[in-house]
Amino acid sequence: MSVEIRFATLTDVPEILRIDTIAEREERRYDYISNAIRGEMGRTVKVLFVEGRMTAFAVIGEFFGHPFLELIATNPSYRRMGIASALISNLEAELVDDRFFVSANESNTVMRDLLVGRGYRITGMVENLDPDDPEIFS
Ligand SMILES: CC(C)(COP(=O)(O)OP(=O)(O)OC[C@H]1O[C@@H](n2cnc3c(N)ncnc32)[C@H](O)[C@@H]1OP(=O)(O)O)[C@@H](O)C(=O)NCCC(=O)NCCS
């Protein structure tokens, strides 16, 4: 299986939005992803291809001066195949910081299980971002 991971370019945006199921509900996602690819607020976007097909992406931002995984998503048809784990491994391998933060809604047990499986520990919780669904920071 050939896997390629690289930084996203603006031509990747339509494909990224097809993976990002929230994009179906939120038009603002287009601006968020495009601006992140442009490097706005120090963000970067990485995309992962399997056999030449984009299957996952990740947006990396900043959290109190440390790298922060803002968003990661895998194409629903390619889930539970280790794709997100491969992308996170790539991000971790390129860290120049001694910490890497990530957050997920309390209700997102899949993402939270993924993080526990990779050894991430809970750092804290922020209420009132999404109604009745606290954001858990690891
Ligand atoms: C969360 C998400 C990125 C995981 O992507 P993925 O490529 O399927 O993840 P992986 O295959 O690398 O799974 C890694 C681990 O996550 C957990 N996991 C993944 N899918 C799971 C599922 N359906 N049920 C339970 N645990 C699951 C498991 O611990 C898994 O390890 P294992 O397969 O060895 O048991 C994907 O489900 C997704 O895109 N979700 C929608 C967007 C989202 O919620 N993003 C996270 C918030 S930023």
PDBQT file of the ligand as one rigid body, heavy atoms in Angstrom, charges set to zero:
ROOT
HETATM    1  C1  LIG A 201     -11.342  10.167  14.652  1.00  0.00    +0.000 C 
HETATM    2  C2  LIG A 201     -10.890   9.729  13.269  1.00  0.00    +0.000 C 
HETATM    3  C3  LIG A 201      -9.970  10.809  12.674  1.00  0.00    +0.000 C 
HETATM    4  C4  LIG A 201     -10.107   8.407  13.396  1.00  0.00    +0.000 C 
HETATM    5  O1  LIG A 201      -9.613   8.099  12.100  1.00  0.00    +0.000 OA
HETATM    6  P1  LIG A 201      -9.205   6.604  11.688  1.00  0.00    +0.000 P 
HETATM    7  O2  LIG A 201      -8.317   6.738  10.494  1.00  0.00    +0.000 OA
HETATM    8  O3  LIG A 201     -10.410   5.768  11.532  1.00  0.00    +0.000 OA
HETATM    9  O4  LIG A 201      -8.382   6.150  12.973  1.00  0.00    +0.000 OA
HETATM   10  P2  LIG A 201      -7.424   4.863  13.093  1.00  0.00    +0.000 P 
HETATM   11  O5  LIG A 201      -7.839   3.802  12.134  1.00  0.00    +0.000 OA
HETATM   12  O6  LIG A 201      -6.013   5.341  13.022  1.00  0.00    +0.000 OA
HETATM   13  O7  LIG A 201      -7.798   4.370  14.557  1.00  0.00    +0.000 OA
HETATM   14  C5  LIG A 201      -6.919   4.538  15.624  1.00  0.00    +0.000 C 
HETATM   15  C6  LIG A 201      -7.635   4.177  16.921  1.00  0.00    +0.000 C 
HETATM   16  O8  LIG A 201      -8.777   5.013  17.113  1.00  0.00    +0.000 OA
HETATM   17  C7  LIG A 201      -9.805   4.256  17.776  1.00  0.00    +0.000 C 
HETATM   18  N1  LIG A 201     -10.903   4.048  16.839  1.00  0.00    +0.000 N 
HETATM   19  C8  LIG A 201     -10.943   4.359  15.527  1.00  0.00    +0.000 A 
HETATM   20  N2  LIG A 201     -12.166   4.061  15.023  1.00  0.00    +0.000 NA
HETATM   21  C9  LIG A 201     -12.899   3.562  16.043  1.00  0.00    +0.000 A 
HETATM   22  C10 LIG A 201     -14.240   3.104  16.156  1.00  0.00    +0.000 A 
HETATM   23  N3  LIG A 201     -15.069   3.103  15.091  1.00  0.00    +0.000 N 
HETATM   24  N4  LIG A 201     -14.678   2.665  17.364  1.00  0.00    +0.000 NA
HETATM   25  C11 LIG A 201     -13.860   2.682  18.426  1.00  0.00    +0.000 A 
HETATM   26  N5  LIG A 201     -12.572   3.113  18.390  1.00  0.00    +0.000 NA
HETATM   27  C12 LIG A 201     -12.101   3.556  17.206  1.00  0.00    +0.000 A 
HETATM   28  C13 LIG A 201      -9.192   2.925  18.101  1.00  0.00    +0.000 C 
HETATM   29  O9  LIG A 201      -8.568   3.056  19.355  1.00  0.00    +0.000 OA
HETATM   30  C14 LIG A 201      -8.176   2.792  16.972  1.00  0.00    +0.000 C 
HETATM   31  O10 LIG A 201      -7.135   1.909  17.286  1.00  0.00    +0.000 OA
HETATM   32  P3  LIG A 201      -7.320   0.330  16.946  1.00  0.00    +0.000 P 
HETATM   33  O11 LIG A 201      -7.896   0.237  15.571  1.00  0.00    +0.000 OA
HETATM   34  O12 LIG A 201      -5.925  -0.193  17.068  1.00  0.00    +0.000 OA
HETATM   35  O13 LIG A 201      -8.251  -0.187  17.997  1.00  0.00    +0.000 OA
HETATM   36  C15 LIG A 201     -12.092   9.467  12.328  1.00  0.00    +0.000 C 
HETATM   37  O14 LIG A 201     -13.023   8.635  13.000  1.00  0.00    +0.000 OA
HETATM   38  C16 LIG A 201     -12.802  10.725  11.865  1.00  0.00    +0.000 C 
HETATM   39  O15 LIG A 201     -12.450  11.300  10.833  1.00  0.00    +0.000 OA
HETATM   40  N6  LIG A 201     -13.805  11.184  12.631  1.00  0.00    +0.000 N 
HETATM   41  C17 LIG A 201     -14.553  12.425  12.275  1.00  0.00    +0.000 C 
HETATM   42  C18 LIG A 201     -13.733  13.656  12.578  1.00  0.00    +0.000 C 
HETATM   43  C19 LIG A 201     -13.306  13.701  14.025  1.00  0.00    +0.000 C 
HETATM   44  O16 LIG A 201     -14.083  13.419  14.931  1.00  0.00    +0.000 OA
HETATM   45  N7  LIG A 201     -12.044  14.111  14.242  1.00  0.00    +0.000 N 
HETATM   46  C20 LIG A 201     -11.488  14.205  15.575  1.00  0.00    +0.000 C 
HETATM   47  C21 LIG A 201     -11.744  15.524  16.215  1.00  0.00    +0.000 C 
HETATM   48  S1  LIG A 201     -10.501  16.670  15.796  1.00  0.00    +0.000 SA
ENDROOT
TORSDOF 0
